[in-house]
Every structure is written in structure tokens, then in C-alpha cells.
Amino acid sequence: MKKITLLFIFISVFAFSSKAQVYCGNFCVIGINNIDTIGVNTLDVTIYNGDSHQVNYPTIVVTNALGDTVANIEDYFYLFAHMPGDTLTQTIPTSLDSIPAGFTGTVYLTDRIYSSTCAFSYPMTCTTLGIDELATNSAMSIYPNPATTTINISLSELKNNQAHFTMYDATGKRVKSFSSFAAENSIDRDDLPSGIYFITVLIGDKQLTKKIVLE
């Protein structure tokens, strides 16, 4: 019994000491957007994981060009791993009332299990990862936001290609998905409870995620 216990401890230590290496060059910060809230200023930070490894319970910190922290969730982490091929959007508190024109800075993405951090200069392009930013804010609009019964999605860069839509709740669970060749689309709320959701659109190798609030 003692040998079995020692073997288990050895395997556990080995498993955690031989972690998979996350390659920061395979990630890309797609966008930073202000979110309209009442009483609390927040930013939506969207990061694409083009790596072959996941990021565990990721946290995000944003600094400006002077190195001052403008958005920080060190005491909060996303409940699910940032999986390979996923686009993660985190809403984090910020000291900014609005994003200044031409905002530049650094985005830090941390794996909370292994305490490893990647630093990304912002803004950055994602073409080297093969997801060529669908990413200007005007490429995809969602309205009304907040919504009550129907969510409308408008795509300005569809160009007769098929778009694949996926809607996730705040825990990362997929709640709706469909595909369409139309530039104007709608999602019925049905029985979804009030809360924060994320809608991801994938067109070829282009991907973008935006947040929607259901009242």
C-alpha cells in the first residue's frame, strides 16, 4: 500500500512539473472594446488561441503605453480553459471611461494553473495565425443590445460566403448555433434566461466574438 501511495505522489508531481508549453506567438489580441454599463466601466478583451495547448483559468491585464494598468482582473478568472482554436472574450473592470483614439498598450494573458504569462503589444494583426481579422468593429454589429426577445446580427463583410454562428452563455456553454449565407440574421431568445452571452461568427478562416446582454 505504501508503494502504491508513493507511486501516485510521483506520478502527480511529474504530471504537474512536465506541463505543456504554451507558445505566446500563437495567440492574438483581436480587439479591445468599451462596454456600456451603469456605475462600472468595463472592457471586452478578445483573444484568439491559435496554439495547440489550452490556457487554464485565464486572466487578463491591460496596460497603456506608459505601463499604467487600465484594466485588471487578477482576483477573477474565467471558469473554463481557453481551448485551442477558440476565441475568448473577457469582460474586465477598467479605469477608462472610454478607449482613447489610437489606444496602444500591452495585454497580459496568464495561465492560473502554471502561473505563466504572455505579453502582447496592442494593437496587433492576426494574419500570421490565419484568422485575418474579421475584426474591425464595423464588420459585425449586434442589436439591440441589451435585447429582450430577438437578437439581430448584421455582417458587413460576408461577401456571399457562409457564416457559422455560435452563441455561448457566460459559463462557456453553447446554447445556440446555426449557419447562414445572409448578411442580416436574427436569433430568437426562446427560453434563455437573462444574463451575458457571447456570439461568435466564423466565416472561412475569419472569426469574431461579441457580447450580448439579455434582459
N, C-alpha and C positions, 0 to 999 in steps of 0.2 A: 504494500500500500504506500509506503514511504517512497519507493522508487517511482511509482506512478505519479505521486504528487510532485516530486522533483522534476520529472519529465514534463508535466503540464506547465510548471513555472518556467522551465527552459524554453518551451515552445512559445509561451506567451511573450516572454521577453524578446525572443528572436523575432516574432511577428511584428512587434511594435518598433524594434530597433532597425528592421530592414524595410522601412516604409518605401513606397513607390515615390520616385522623384517627379515632382510637378515642374514642368518646363514653362517658365513665365512667358517666353517668347511665343507660346501657342495660345495666348489669351489676348483679347482685345476689348478695350472700353468703347462700346458703340455710342453711348450718349449719356449726358447728364442733363436732366430736366427739372425745372421747378414744379412743385405740386401745389395747387391752391388748397390751402387748409385754413381752418379757423383757429387762431390762437397759437399755432405751432407751424414754423417754417420747416419744410422738408425738401429733400432732393430725391429724385429717382435716378439711380445709377445702374446702367445696363451693361453687363459684361458677357462676352461670348467665350465659351470654353472650347477651344479647338485642340486641346490636349487629349491624350489617351487615358488620363487619370482624373479622378474626381477631386474636388476640394471639399473638405469636411467642415460642416457648420461654418460657412464663410462669413467673415465680417469685412466691412469696407470703411475706409477712412479717406477723406478728400482734403487736400491742402491746396492753397493758392500758390501763385508764382513766388511769393515771398516765403513760403514754407509754413504759413499760418494755417492751422486746422480750421476748416469751414464746415465740415460735416463729419460726424464721428458716431459710430455705434459700437464702441469697444465693449460695452456692457450688454450688448444684444447680439444674437447671432441667428442666422437663418436656420430653420429647423431641419432642413434637408441638405444633402450633399449637392454640390454643383457638379452635375454629371457631364461626362464628355459629350460634346455636340450640343449642349444646352445653352440657352441664353438666359442668364439670371438677372432679374431686376430687383434691387433692394431699395426700399424707401427709408431714408435715414434723416435724422434731425440735422438742421443746418442753422448757422448764424446769419445766413444770407437772406435778405428779403426777396431778392431776385438774382438771377445769374447775370453778372455784368457782360456786356457785349465783348466778344473776343476773349472770354474767360480761358485762362490757361492755369495748369496746376499739375498735381500728381494724385493718382488714385492708388491706394494700397489695398490689396486683397490678401487676407490672411486665412490660412487653414488652421482652425482652432484645435484640431486634434494634435497636429505636429508642430504648431507654432511657427510655420513657415510663411513668409510674406513675399508677395510680388509687388513691384512698384511700376506704375505705368504713367508716362507723360501724357497729359491730356491737353488738346485733342489729339487723337491718333487715327490712322486709317487701318482698315481691316482687310484690305485686298490681298495681302500676303497669306491670309488664312483661308481665302476662298469664299468669304461671305460678303464681299463687296457691298458695303453699307447701303442697304435699303434706307439708309439711316438718317437722312435729313428729316427733321420733324414734320415737314410738309408731305413726306412720302406716304404717311398713313395717319389718318385722323379718325378719332372715335368720338361720337356724340350721341345724345347729350351725355355729359359726364359731370356730376353723377347722373345715373339713369334709374328709371323706375320699372319699365315694362319691356322696352326694346332697346337694343344697342345697335347703332348704325356704324358701319366701318367703311371708310372711303379710301381707296388706294389710287394715288396719282401716277404711279409708275408701273402699273400692271402690264400694259403693252401686250394684251391678248394672251398672256401666259396664265397657267392655272395657279391659283393661290391656295395654300393649305392653312386653315385657321385652327388654332387650339386655344381653349380658354381654361385657365387654371385658377383654383381658389388660393387663398393666402398660405395654405399649407403645402402647395405644390401639387395638389391632386387635380388631375384632368377632369373637367366637368362637362365640356362640350367640345366637339371638333367637327369640321366639315371642309369641303373643297369647293372652289368656285372659279369660273373664268370671268366673272363680272367685277367691275371696278367698284360698284356700290353693293354692299351686303348688309344684312341685318341678322341679329341673334335675338331670339325670344328669351326672355328671362325664365319663363316657366316657373318652377318651384324653387329656384335658387334663393337662399337666404340673403339678407342684407350683409354687406361687407366689401372687402377689397378683393379684386380679381385681376388677372393678367391675361392679355390676349396676345398670342404670338402668331405672326403671319410668316410663312415660308414660301418664297417664290424662286424656284430653281435653287441657286446657292445663296440667295439673299434672305436675310432673316431680321425681323424687328419685333420687339416686345413693347407693349404699352399697358399702362394701368387703367382700370375702370372701377368706379365705385358704384355699387348697387344700393339704393336707399330702401 
